[in-house]
Amino acid sequence: MTFYKYVVTAQKPTATQYSIKGSFTANDEVNLILGKGTRIEIYTLTPDGLKPTLEFSIHGTIKALDLYQPENRDKASLFVLTARLTYCILSYSEKTQQIISEASGEIKPTGSPYAISQDIFGMLDPTCKYFATALNESMIAISTSEAFVQRSNSNNNITNNMSNTITTTTTHGRRSSIKATKESRRNKNQRHHQQQINLGLGGNKLISMTFLHDTEIPTLAILYDDPDDEMRHVRAFELDSTTREFIPKDEMIEEFPSSWNDNFLIPLPAPLGGVLLVGEASVHFLKLGKSPRGLGINKCSINCYTVMDKEGTRILLGDQAQGTLHLLQLTLSEKELNTVERLKLSSLGKISTPSCLAYLDNDVVFIGSMTGDSQLIHLDIVRRSPERNVIEVIEEFQNIGPITDFCIADLDKQGQDQLITCSGVGRDSSLRIIRNGVGLNELATIEIAGVKGIWALRPSFDSRHDDMLVFSFINQTKILQLRGDEMTELSTYSGFALNRQTLAVGNAIGNRVIQVTDYSVRLMICGMENHLLHEWIPPTSSSQQQEQQITVASINPSQCVISTGHGQLYAFQIQNDQLLQIGKTQLDQEISCIDITPLDSPYETSVVAVGVWRQIGVRLLSLPTLEIISEETLAGSVMPRSILMAKFEDISYLLVALGDGQFYNYKLKEGQLSDEKRSFLGKMPISLGTFSSNGTMHVFAASDKPSVIHSRNQKLIYSNVNLKDVRCATSFNSLSFPDAVALTTKDGLIIGQMEEIQKLHITKIPTNDTPRRIEYQESSRTFGIVTSSLIPATRLTAKTTTSAFEVRDDQNFKIIDRVYVQNFEKILSLTSIVFDNDGIEYYVLGTGVMSDSYERKSTGRLLVYRITPERTLHLVSQTRTTAMVENIRSFQGKLLASVSGTIHLYRWELEVSGRGHLASICTFRVPTISQSIATYNDTIITGDMLSSVVAIQYDSHKQTLKFEAQDPQPKQITSVEALGDDLYIAAAEESGHLLVFKRNREDKDNNNLEIVSQWHFGERIQRFRIGSLGANPSDDKPVAPSLIFCTTHGTIGVIADLSADHFKLLWQMQNNLLKIIPSMGDLNHNEWRSIAINDIRDKSSHFIDGDLIESFLDLTPQQMRGVVEGHNGGRKLDYTVERLCQVVEELMSIHS
């Protein structure tokens, strides 16, 4: 393996941390805006529910999301703050339907960057003139609106400054240029001082803060701890316009003990104003100059809220501990204006564990969750009763985060790996089975070979369901009719010519059927009797004095267009039960495929699409004149084999499939083609057909690598189908098989229903307890899973966590057996192993329990289980350890265990009785507890949360472990994996830095590991596993899948090797893309990917951003040419656009 790496996300983050409601896309629309890690999703509220509208990624991890709508605007913009303390303001252009970057900037921290907290949060004030950011537990930075405006015009200022500097340098020499630079830097610092106000809390610890909504002067309410007396305070800080500082004012409530855990401030809208102070056992209404009003409540953990009305008297509160939704009602005083007289809290019911809430309208609420599926719910508060469930779940939004562990298995034995993840927490826990592409649920199969085409027919034109399938062979046609649940072959049907090859067939208006064979076009009445109404036979060729054959054809409910070869084209309209010829033309190219699918009318079209193959291309012709109105030339030398006009999300497309797997799509508007995009859907000819799923039309591309083409957010998406070598496809919506699709393969016919159309298919297996660790054991066809559950505290006992180990069947995922460990003991680690002297595959568990009340000492056990022939768990051996066993791994037929900072190597000793037990071979002390262990040949790699990565060598002859090398800089390592004897990869810190370490064996005096590649990902990476998400990657691809990783936000990523030449190409392509594609919010990509660990700041190196590279396929042809030619200061690439598209398509096969 090399240290050149390609990183791409196969699944974008799914955990929802932020949600806001407002008018973003239009002033008359209501949008729900979600923040998910590095991604923003925007939905529009419609009478039918939430409609996905936009989604995009930013160069930053979102730490705050707020609506930015100053007084003079009728539509809101979006304010985004990132973990790197950069911010931007985004708006939406209804004219261009694009996101516009209004402003961007950076909050300058005071003191060491190392002092910046991971728990950054912030909010806008009601006037949108100030933005407060909590940098750490004792420092708040308040940015002013001048910073926003200044950044809006910064591009012009930068251009002017550069121009002035160049002119000065040319006229007066180098010294004047330096002087000008110093002055501009001084002006920049002065502007920054005016644009940011720092508010320090001294030695106090910030808990929560918010802007008050009812004050004329900007005022911050701050909840903080005084560590000296362990008391908690709520104090108002008011902006002094003279000194531009926030001055402390009165306390809003008397100080109270920190142990009460009142930790959340909620601002209330004007004119009521004030704040709610929410704690574990009480809620208080606080307002400057008013006496507090309080309410005692049952113990809970409120972490989010949403206000239901403009007055602010009904507030929904989310309880993260119980997964409960509460309604807080405020009763206002009739005697005193804008004063709360009474508070009332009611529990409404269970929801997903909430991280954010958004009240939409008409008692509809969005529940965003970091640890479970997000939900759209309806509240029936008016008719609430003890017997009636108030909460109705309307829709669920899948979230696979946080992923604590996962494994990879080929469950179907088809060469397609599947991921099984431990997802969620508590009552939201589940296993998720994740595979690439779309599955087909087979309903029926029929052995039938040699099929050239397939079509569905209805018994009448107005029938809702199909009941017949027409099969075309090289010299005959067969019809199968569905009767009940059986398919019966018909010897005759209407006026069908069953002794000819069928080219096209379909129902037509007036209860008619059209059949096009190689000999004629036949119009007939639906029904069993022979009712041929009209037959058109091509005239004899005058030049060759022989009968002409029909080569290709297309029909719709009222029209038919055919070609008789040599560029001849005929068009027909059904009139008075006759095939009326309405057009004829002679093209200068041979016609290879035709389509007349109606787009804007249900029964007819005014456009004919044809593929031509002497000069490879497509042409659009008008009906009935058959005049050419548009044409495009295609790259390559292989003819178009299938062409289709289709409409997705109200956008019309022309889809063109070639004989070598190439696939083109164009936008089609008013007979003109634009926005050409090219993809590769296999290597064999493609046949296009449509089918319906859940009321939405999709396109099936049948080939050696079949795909479903669909649209999301007005972007075409290609999802692989988990089948091989599909020849042709048609929709077959019958009574027995609703919403089905009929496919033909080399072996026969398959009738089935497509699973939900999406890039990755995810199946949810709910679990009662939280899954923590998972391993697959192929010999027993089981999954071993470590689970934990929290037992709530009672009056007599404290809350405790129980731990269990269960095995599940690898096909139905039902629990086969389960064992529990002792009280207060936790199962911390798990592996499946075959010892070198025993052919049986075992599950080994590592446990731990604290042995004293101060949690300074611990003990543990190694438990060895096997699956019996009766598929039950049998304890074979247990070995006690002197401390917790936090990590175990199979190593050369032996067991490697990390026991509280000491690496133990165990062998399996068989006794005379046949039983076995673990015996220690050797140990090695590492700096601290190992978070992760990896092995490669004789090398052992450990990663911990304090001292980074350590490499250890095992000497099998001496049976000893010895120190090899380590990273000299401390880092919090969350996962490691060995790429070779001297090459290791690690994930570090909460923000997910990817680091590749190299051991230099030539310098024997140097025991330091060198970082040869580094990159910032942006999410905590929990685990690496070697595997593949691609379907049967071929050997001629430039990269091969290397590692799969999962994160706490539900992201699934793939890291692949690159050769030096491919890295060089992609590195320059990446730089060119950054000069062509405007950055969302002007957030800098290079700064986002740079390293920031403790006080280390460094550039990224030897990593390629796969998401950026693959966005190349979404560009316009002009932008693609700009990337290849190096526009805007880039470097010209030695590749054509077509070749670069192919390179990107090959890279995409890593995860699709």
N, C-alpha and C positions, 0 to 999 in steps of 0.2 A: 504494500500500500504506500501511497505517496502522502506528502503533507499538503498537497493542493486539494482543497475541498469545495464541494458544491452543496449548498444548503437550500432546501426548498420545503415549503409547508404543504403537506398533502391534505391537512384539515386545518382550517383557520380557527382561531380561538372561539370557543362556544360559551364560556362562562360570562354572564352579564353582571358587570359591576356598577354601571351607571345607566340611568334612564331619565330622560326629560321629555316633556310634552310642550309643543309650540308650533307656530306656523313658520316652517323653514323653507319648504319648496314653493309655497304660494301663500299670499295673505288670506285666501279663503279656504285653505286646507289645514287640517290638524295633523301634525306629524308626531310620531314616537321615535325618539333618537336614542340609540343604545350604544354604550361604550363597552367594548370587549377586548381588553388587553391593548393590542395595537390596532384594533379595527373598530370602525364606526358603521352601524347599520341604521338606515332610515326607513321607516314605514309610514304609510298614509292611512289614516282612519277613514274607512268607508262603511256604508250600511251593511256590507257583507263581512266586515271584520278588518283586520290589519292587512294591508297590501304592501309587499316588499317593493321599495322604490329605488333606493340607492344603497350601495355598500362599498367601502373603500378602506384601505390601510393608510396609516400615517407613519412617519419616521419617528416613532416615540411610543412609549408605554403610557397610556392615558391615566392621569392622576386626578383630573377634574374635568367636568363637562358641564357647561352652563349656556343658557341662552343670552345672547348679546343683542339687546334691542333698545338703543337710545330713544329719546322722546320723539325724534323727527322721523322715525321709521315705522312703516306698517307691516314689515316682515322681519323676522328675527334672523340673526346670524348665529353662528356656533362658536363659542369660546372653548378652546381645548388647551389644557395644561399637561405637560408630559413629565415623566420621572427625571429627565435630564434638565428640568427647570426651563425648558423652552415652551413657548405658547404661540398660538395662532388663532386668528379669527377667520372663519370660513362662511361664505354665503353661497346661495344657489341662484344661477341665472336661468330664468324660465325660458329665455330666448334661445340660448345655446344648449340648455339642459346640461350644464357643466358646473362643477364646484369651482368657485373663485376664491383665491386667497386674498383676503382683504388686508390682513396685517399679521406680523409675526414679531417675535422678540425673545428676549432671554431675561430671566430674573437672576440678578447677580447676588449670590450668597455672600455673607460676611464671614470671615474666618476661614478655616480649612474646609475644602470640599468634602473631606472625610467626615465632617460633622453633620452633613446632610442626612436626614432620616430617610429610611425606606418608606415611611408612612406619611409621605407628603400629601397634603390635601389643600383645597382652596375654594373660594367662591367669589362671585361678583356682588357688588353692592346693588341696591334696587335701581340706582340711576345709571348703572353701567359705566361709572366714571372711575371706579376703583376695584382692584382685584387683590384679595388678601390670600397669601400663601403661607402655610405653616411649613417652615424649612426644617425645623427640628423641635424638640420639646420646649425650647426657650426662646425661639426667634421666629418672628412673623415679618414677611416682606409684603408691603402694600404697593402695588403698581398703579400708576395713574393713567388716565385716558390719554395723556400726552404721549405716553409710550406707544399706545396703539396707533394713534394718528401718525406719529413720527415714522413708525415702521411701514405704514401704508405707502409713504413716499420715499422709502429708503432706497429703492432701486434707482430712482432718478437722482437722488443725492449721491449715491455711489458712482453713478456714471459721470456726473459732473465733477466729483472729486478726482476721479481717475483722469479725466480730460485735463483738468487744471494741473495735476501733477506732471503729466507728460509734457505739457506745454512749458511749465517752469523748468523741467529738467533740460529740455532742448535749448532754452534761451539762456539760462544762467548756470547750468552745470549741476553736478550731483549734490552739492551742499544745500542749495535752495530746495531741492526735492525733499531732503531729510527734514529740513526746517518746517516745510509745509506739512509733512507727515506728523511731526510732533505736535503741531498746532491743532491739526484735525483730531488727534488722539485726546488732547486736552479738552477740546470742545465736546468730544464724545463723552468723556467722563463727567463734564459739567451737565450735559443733557441727562445722563444716567442718574445723577444726583437729584435732578428735578423730577425724574420719572419714577423713582422708587423711594418709598419711606420704610425704614426699618424700625420695627417695634420689638424691643427686647424685654423679656420677662425676668431678667436677672437669674436668680437661682430657682425660680418657680417653674413648675412643669405644666405645659399646655395640655389640656384634656379635650376641649372643644371650643369652637368660636363661630360667630355668625354676625352679619351686619343687621342692625335694627332697621325696620322698614317704616317707622313712624317718626323719624327725626329729620329735621331740616339739615342739620350738620351731619356728615358721615360719622357713624358711631359703630364701633365694634363691641359686641358683648363677648367676653372671654371667660371661659371656665378653666380654672387652673388649680394646681396643688401647691401648697406651701410645705416643702419637705421638712422644715424646721419643727413645725407643730402638728404635721400630718392632718392639716385642715384644708378644706376645699372652699374656693371663693368663686363668685360670679361678679365680675366688675365690668363697667362700661368704660370704653376708651374713645374719646372724642377728638376729631381732627381740629387742630389749631391752624387756621388759615394763615396766620402770620409766620409762625415758625415751621409750618408744614410738618408737624409732628402729632402723633396721637397721644393725648394727655389722659391719664387715668382720672376717672370721675368716681361717682358713688358706687358702692356695692349694691347689687340688685336684690340680694338676700343675705341674711346673716351667715357667717361662715358655719360650716358643718363638717363633720368628720369625713375623711377620705374613704373610710371603710363603708360608707353608705353607698358608694359606687353610683352616685348621680353623675353621669358622664356624657350627656347628650343635650345639645341646645338646638331648639327648633324655632326659627323666626316665624312670626305671624304677620300676615299682610296688613297694610294700612287700610283704614284708619285705626283698626284695633291695635295693631302693633304689639310690641313686647316680644318675649320669648317664652317657650316652654322648656323647663328644666326636667329632663326625664332620667330617672334612675331605676335601680333594680326593684325598689319597693315603694316609689312615690313619683308623682308628677306635680310640678309647681308651675303656675303662671306668674311670670315676673315682668314688671314694667317699671321704668324709671318714675319715681315720684308716687308710686302706688304700693299698697301693701300686698305681699305675695298671697296667692291662693293655692292651696295644696290639696292633694288627694292621695291617700294610701292605697296601694294596689298589691295584688299577689306578686310574688317574686318572678321577675322576667328579665329579659335582656333585649331591650329595644335598640335597634341599630339603623332603622330607616323609617321614612314617613312620606306621606303625600297629603296635601290639603285638598279637600273635596269641594269647597265652596269659596267664593270671592271674599266672604266675610271672615273666613278663617276660623269658623266655629265647629267644623267637623274635620277631624284629622285622622287618617288611617295610620296605624303604627305597626311595623313589622317586628316580630320577636324571633331573633335568630336562634335562640336556645331551644324554643319549643316548636318553631315552625308554625306560629300562630299569627293571625291577623286580628288586630284590635281596632275598635272605633272609639276615639276620644271626642266627647261632645262638650263644648263650652257654652254655658248659659250666661248671657250678658246681663249686667245690672240694668234695671229700668230707671234707677235713680241717678246713676253716675255714668256719663258717656264713656264708651270704649273701655269698659271695666268688666272683668270676668267675675261673676258672682259664685259660680259653681262649676265643678268639673265632674264628668262621669265617664268611666271607662267600661266598655263592653267587649267581650271576646266574641268574634264572629265565626271562627273555625280554623281548620288546618289548611296550610298552604305549603308550597315548597319553601325550604329555608331561605328567607329573603335577604338580598343584599341591597335592593333598591325597589321603590314603588313609584308608580306613575298613575294618577287618576286621569282617565281619558274623557269619558262623558257617559251620561245615562247609567251611572252605577257600574261602569266597566272599568276594571283596574288591571294594569300590567304588573306582574310580580317578577322581578328580575332576580336570578339566583346564581351564586358562584359555586354552589355545592349540589345543585339539583337542576331539574328541568325548569326553565322559566315558564310562566303561565299567563294566560289572558283569562280573567275571571269576571263573572257577573255577580253582583251583590243584590240579593232580594231582601233588603233591610226592612222595607215597609211591612212585609208579611212574616217577619221574624217570629219564631216561636221555638220552644224547647224541642219540639218534635220535627221541626222543619230545618233543613240544611240551608243556611244563608248563602253559602258559596257554591257557585256552579262554574266548573272549569269549561271554558269555551274552546280553548286551544292550548297546546303545549309546545314549547320551543326546546328542541333537544340540546342538552348540555352534557358532554362527556367528561367535564372537569369536576373537581381536580382528579387527575389520574395519578394514583400513588404507586402503581406498578402495572406491568402488562407482560404478556408473553406472546409468542408467535407460533402458529401451528397451521399445517396444511390439512384441515379437517376433512375436506372432500377428496383428497388425494388426486388433485387435478393440477398440481404444480402452482397453485395460487395460495400464497400465505394469507392468513387471517390474523388480525390482532384481537386479543381478548384482554380488556382493560379492567382494572379495579377503579371504579368511578364513584364519585359522590361521597357524602358523609352522612352517617346516621340514618334517619328514615328516608333520605333521598338516595341511599346507596344502591348500586347496581353493578352487574357485569355488563360490559358492552362488547358485542361481537362486531368487528369492523372489517369489512372487505372492500376491495376496489370494485367499482362498477355497479351494474344493475343485475339483479337476479331474476330468473324466470321461474315462476311456480308452475311446474308441469301439471296439466290437467288430463291430457290424453296424448297418446302417441300412436302412429300408424306407420307400418313399414311400407315405403313406396320409394322407388328409385328412379333417377333420370328426369326429375321435374325441371322444367325450364322456366316456368312461371306459375304464379298462384294468385287467384282473386276470390273475393267473397261476393255472394249475391244474396239479395233479399227476395222473399216470395212476391213482394209487390213494391212499387216505388215508395209508397207511404209507410211501409213496415218499418218498425224501429229496430228489428233484430234480423241479423243474417241467419240463413239456414242452409246455405250451400257453399261449397268450395269448388272452384274450377281449377283443374290442373292442366298445364300444357306440357306436352312431350314433343320430341323431335318430329313426329309424324302423326300424332293423335291428340285428343283431348278427353279428359275424364271429369265427371262431376260426382262429388260425394254430397249427399244430403243428410243433415242432422235430423234424426227422428228419435226424440227422447234423449237418451244419452249415447246413442249409437249412430255411427256414420254408415250410410248405405249407398253403394254405387248405383247411379241411374244409367239405364241403357239408352234413354232418350230424354230430352228436355226441350220443349218448344221447338224452335227451328235450328237448334245447334248443329253445327257440322263437327261431329265428334271424330271424323276421320282426317281432320286437319290440325296443324299446329296453331294454337291460339296465341295471338300477339297482344290482345287487349280485350277485356270484357267488363261490363258493368251495367247497372240499372239506369234506365233513362226515364224522363218525364212521360206521363201518360201511360204508366204501367208497362213500359217497354224495356227490352234488353238489347244491347248492342254487342255483337261478337265480331272481332276483327281477326281473320285468319291470314295465312300467307297467300290465300287465293282470293278472298273477297271480304267485303264489309256486309254484315247481315243484321237487319233490324227485325225484331220479332216481339210477340206478345209474351208476357210472363205466364207460365203455366206448363203443365205437362204435355198438352197437346201440341202438335206441329202447327205453329202459327207464324210462319215466315211472312213478313209483310213486304220486305224489299231487300234486294241484294244488289250491291254494286261490285262489278268486276272490273279491274283495271283494263283499259284499252290495250290492244296489241301495239307493241313498239313499232313505229314506222321505220326506224333505222335498222332494227335487227329482225323485223318480221317474226316476232315471237311474243308469246304471252308474258306480260310483266307480273312479277310477284311483289306482294307487299312485304317490305322489310322491317319497318318500325311503325308504331301507331300509338295514339293516345286518345282517350275519350273522356267526356264529362256528361252530365245528365242530358244535354241537348246538342252536343257537338262532337265531331270526330275529325281528326287530322291524321293523315297517313302519308308515308313515303313509299314510292315504288323503286327506289334506288336511282343512282345517277343524278341526285339533286332534285328529283321531281317531288313536288309536295301538293297534296290535294286536301281541301277543307270541305266539310259537310255540315249541314244543319238539319235537324229533324223537323220536318213540316208535313202535316197531313199524312202521317205514317209513311213518309218517303224520306230517303236520304238525298237531300237537295244539295248539289255541289255549289258552294258559294265562293270558292276560290281555287286557283291553281297557279303555281309558279315554278320556275326552274332556277335553282341555285347553282352557283359555280363550285360548290363543295358537296361531297357525299355526306348524307345525313345519317348520324349514328343513333340518335335518340330524340324523342319528342315529348313535350308535356303541355297540356292545356287545362291544368287545374284552375278552377275559378277562385279568385281571391276576394273580389269586391262584390260579387253576385253569387247567389247559391247555385245557379244552373248553367251559366255560360261565362265565357271570357272574351276579351277583345285582344288578347295577347297570346301568341304561340312562342314557346321557347324550344329551340332546337340545338342539338350539339352537332358539330361538323368535324370531319377528321382528315381532310387533305391538308388544310391549314388549321391545326387544332384550335378550336374555339367554340364560342356559343353565339347565337344570334336570337334576337327578339323580333318577331314579325307581327304585324297588325292583322286582325281579322275584321272583315272578310277579304281584304285586298291582298294579304300576304306580302306586304311591302316591309322591307327591313327598316326597323326603327332604332335598333341599337345592336352593337356587336362588340365582343371582347375576344382577344387572342389569349390562349392559355399556354403556359410554359410546358415543355416536354414534347415527346413524340408519340404519346399513347392517346388514343381517341377517348372522348367522353362516352361512357357506357350507360349512364342514367342521369336524367335531369328532372328537376321538380321545382315548381313554384309553391312556396309555403308561407304561411303567416304565423308569426310568433309575437305575442304581446302587442298586437296591432301594428307590427312592422312586417312588411312584405320582403321576402328573400327569394333569390334564385339560387338553388343548390345544384352543383354540378359534380358528378362522381366520375372519375377516370378509371381506365382499365388496370392501372398499376397501384391503386390504393390512394391516389391523390384526391383531395376533396376541396372544392372551391365554394365559397358562398359570397353572394353579392346582395347589397340592399337594392330593392326594386321599387322605384317610385315613378309613376306616370310614364311607364315604358322605358325608363332609363336605368342603367346599372351603375352602381358606385360602391365604394368601400370594399374593394376586393380583399378577401382573406383566404389563406390556403392552409390546409392541414393534411395529415396523412392518417388514414384509417385502415391500416393494413398494407398488404402488398399485392393483393389480388383484386379483380374487378369488383366494383361496388354496385349493388342494386338498391334503389331508394324506394321506400314505401311508407305510408302513413298509418298510424293507429291512434286510438284514443285511450287515455288513462285518467280516471277521476275527472272526466269532463274536459280535459285539455288535450289538444292535438300534439302528437310528437311524430318524429320521423325516425324510422328504423333503417339504418344503413347496413345491409347484409353483405358480409365479406368474410375473409379469413379471420378478421378481427372485428366482429360485429359491434356496432355502437348505436346508442340512442341519442338523437340530437334534440335538444330542448333549449329553452330560453329562461334565463333568470336575470332580472334587473336589466332587460333589454340587451342581453349578451348571450350569444349562442354557446352552449356547453355540450361537450361530447362525453358521454358516459359509456364505458365499456360494458358489454353484456357478457355474463359468465357462461358463454357458449363458444363453440368453435365451428368455423366453416359453415356459416348460414348462407344458403344460396339465394333465397328470396323470402319476402315477408308480406303479410297483408293483415289488416284489421279483421277480426272475426267476433263481432259483438252479438252473440247468440243468447237465447234464453238459458241454455244449459251452461254456457261459458260467457257470462257478461264481461265486457271490457277485455276480451281475450285478443290474443294475436296468434296467427298461424304462421309457422316458420317451416321451411324445408331445408334439410341437411342432406348430405350424401347418403344417409341411412334411412331417411323417411320424414314424416310430418310430425311436428310437435305443436300442440295447442296448449297455450298457457297464458297466465296473467303476469304482466310485468310488475315487479315490486316498485315501491316508491322511487321515482326518478330522482337520482342525486349522484354526485361524484363518488362519494364513499357511502356504502350502504351500512347502516348501523342498526343492530338489533339489541334491544334492551332486555336484560334478565334481572328483574328486581330481586334484591336480597334483603333479608331481615336485619342483618348486621352489616357493619362497614367492612368491605374487603380491603385488606392491607397488602398482602403478598399473594402471588400466583405463580404456579409452575405447571407445565404440561408434561405428562408421563405417557409416552406413546405406547409402551408395552401394555399398559393396563387401559389405554384409551380413556384416561381420566385427567381432570384438572384438580390439583391440590391448591386449596385456598385458605389463607389465614384470615380470620375475621376478628373484629372486636366490637363490643357494644357497651354503651354507657348505662349503668344502673343508677337512676336518680337517687338523690339523698332522701332519707327519711328523718323522722325525729330522733331515731336512735342510731342511725348509721350515716356515714358520709357517702358521697357519690363514689362509685368504683367502676373500673373497667374490667369486663370479662373478656377472655380470649379463647378462641376455638380454632380447630382445624377441620375442614370438611373437604370431601372429594365429590366431584360432580362428573357425570357422564359427558363425554365429549360430543355427543350428538344431540341429546335433548336437554342437557345441562341441569338435570334433576339431581338432587343430593342423594348420593349413594350411602354415605356414612359420615358421622361427625363425632369428634372427641373434644372434650374440654380439658384445660389444664387446671392446676390448683388455684385456689383463691389468691388474688393479688399477683399471680404470675402472668406474664405477657409473652405471647409468641412473637418474637422480633424478626426471625429470618426463616427462610425456607429454600430447599433445593431438592432436585430429583437426581439420583446418583446411581451408577452401577460400579461397584467396587472392582478392583482389578483381579481379585481372587474369588469373585462371586458373580454369577451371571444374572442374579435377581436385581431388578430395579427397585430402589427404595425411595421413600420420601424421608427427608431429614429435617427436623425442626430445631431451631435454636431459641431458647426461652431466657427470661430474666425476671428477677423479683428483687425489690429493695429489701435488705435484711435489717435495716435499722430505721428508726423514726426520723433521723436527720438526712436520710437518703444519701449517705456517704459510702455505704457498703452494699454490695449486691451479690447474689448467687445466680446460677443458671443451670440449664440442663440441655443436653443434646439427645433428642428423641428420634429413634429410627423406626419407621413404620413400613410395612409392605401391604399391598392389596392382595387379599386371599382369593382363591378361585371363586368363592361365593361373593366376591366384591365387597368385602368388609375390611376395615382397618385393623391390623394386628400389630401391637407394639412388640418389636423384636428386641430392642435394646435401649437403655437410657444411661447416659453418662453425666455425672454432676460436674460443674465447672465452678471456679472460684469467683466468677463475676458473670455479668450479663453477656449472652452470645448475640451480638448485634448484627453479625453478618456471617454467612456460610456460602461455600461454593465448591463444586466438584473440581478436582485438580489431579490429573494423571491417575485416575482410579482411586484417589484418596480424598479425604474431606479436609477442606481448608476452612478454618473458623477464626473470626476476630472476636476475642473475648476481652472486652474493656481495655483496648489498647495493646493487646498482645495477640500476635498471629500464631495459631496452633495448627499443626498438621497432624491428622489422625490417619491411621491405617485401619483396615477391617480385619480382625483376627477371628478365624473360624474355630470353634471349639469342637471337641470330639463328638458332642451331641448333635452337631450340625448348626447350632445357634452361633451367632457372631456378636462381637462387641467392638467398640472403638478403643484403640490404644494410641497414646500420644507418641509421635516420632520426634518432633522438635518444636521449638517455639522461637519467636523473634519479637522483640519489643518495638513498637512504633510510637511516635510522639503522643498520639491521643486516640480516642475512639474512632474506628474506621467507619465512615459513612457508606463506602462502596469498595468492592474488591473486584479486580479483573485479572485474568491470567492469559499467558501466551507462551507455549512451550515451557521452559523452566523459569520464566519471569512472572513475578507476582506484583501487581500494582495495587496500592491502597490510596484512597482519598478520604480526607477527614475535614472537619469543619473548622480546624484551627491552623494546621501547619501544611496544608496543601497535599501534594502528591509525593509518594515514596515508592521507589522501585526496589524489589527484593529478589535475590537469585536463590533458586533451590538447587543444591548439589545432590543429585540422586545417589551418587556413590557414597558420599560421606553422610547422606541423610541430614543435611544441615541447611539452615536458612541464613543468608548473609546479606548485609546492606550493599546496595549497588549505587543508588543516586536518589536525590530528592530535589524538589523545587525549593530554592532558598527563600522565596518570598511567601509569606503566609497568605492563604486564601481559603475561603469557605467552599470546599468541594462538595457538590451534591451527587455527582455520579462520575464514574470513570469506566473506560473500556480500553483494552489493549488492541492496537492495530498491527503490532509486530513485536519482535524482540526489543526493539529500540524506539518504537513509536507508540505513543499513548495519547488518547484524547480524554479531556475532562470538561465537565460543566461546573462553573463556579458562580457563587453568589446567587442572591434572589433574582437578579435581573438576567441570569442565564448567559454568562460569558462562555464561549467555546474556545478551548485552548488545546493545541496539539503540542505535546512535549517530545523532545528527542534526546536520547542518551548518546553521548559522544564517547564511544569505547576506545577511540584512538588516544585520547588524552586520559591516561590512567590516574593522573593526579587530580583530575576534575570530577568531583562527585555531584555536580549540579546538573539538573535537568534543564535543557534549553527550550524555551518557547519558540517554536518555528512557525506557528500559525496561530492567529488569534482573531476573535470576532465577537461582537455583541449581538445576542439574539433578542433579548428583551423580556423573557419569561423564565421562571424557575424550571429547570429541566430535572425531572425526577429519575429517569432511567434510560439507559441505552440498551438496545438489543440488536444483534446482527440478524438481518432478514431483508425482505423485499416486499414492497407494495405493488410493484409492477407485475404485469401478467407475462410470464415466460420471457424475460429479457433475452435478446439474442446476443451472440458473441461479438457481433460487429458494431455494437454500440460504443460510443466514445467513453462512456462511464458505466460502471456497474454498481448496483446498490451496495452500500456498506453498512450503515447504521440507521436504525429507526429510533426516534426519541419521542417522549410525551412530556407534557408540561401540566402545571397546576391549572392553567387556563383552558385545558382541553385541546390544545394544539397538538397535532401529530406532524412531526418533521422527519425528513430523510437527509442523511449526509452521505454523499457519494464521492468516490475518488475521481480525480481528473489527472490526465497526463499533463506534462509541462506545456506541450503545444496547445492543448485545449484550454488550459488555464490562461495562457497568454492571449488567445483569441477572445475568450469570454471576459477577461479583465478589461481589454480594450473596448469590447462591445458594451460592457457595463458602464464604462466611463462615457461612451458616446450616448448611451441611453439617458444618462443623467443630464446631458446637455440638450436633449431633445424633449424629454418628458418633464413638464413643470412639476416640481415637488409640491405635494399637497401641503398647503400652509407655509410654503417656503422653508420647511424644516429640512435641515441639511442631512443628506444621506450618509456622507462620510463621517460626520460627527456622531450620528446615531449609531453607526456600526463600530465606532472607536471604543477602546478599552477604558473603563473607569472602575478600577478595583482599589479600594482603600484610597491611598493618596497617589496611585499610579494612573497616569493618563498617557495613552499611546494610540497610534493609528492601528486600524485593523490590517491584517496581512494574510495573504494566501487563501482567503475564502472568497467564494463567489456567491452573491445574493441571487438564488434561483428564482425567487418570486419576481424580482426585477427583470431578470433575463427572460422569463416566460411571458412577461407583459408585452414583449416585442410583438407577439402574434395579435395583440389587440390594437396595434397602431394602424393608422391609415397608410396606404401605399406611399404617400409622400413622406410621412414620418419614417417609414422603413428605409426608404432611400436615403433620408437624412442620416440615419444611424450608420448605414453602410458607407456612405460617402464622408462621414465625419463632419457634418455641419455644426455650426456654432462653436468652432474651436476644437472639435474632436479630431481623431486620426482616421484616415480612410482604411477600411478593412479590405483584405484580399479575398473577399467573398461576394457573390451575388446575393440579392435579396432572396431568391429562391433557395439557394444553398443554405443561407443562414436560417431560413424558416425550417428547413429540414433538420438542421443541427438542433434547433430549439425543440422541435417535435420529438427528436430522439431523446433529448434530456427529459422531456415530460413523461416518457415511458417509464422512468424511474418510479413514478408514483401514480401512474394511470394506465 
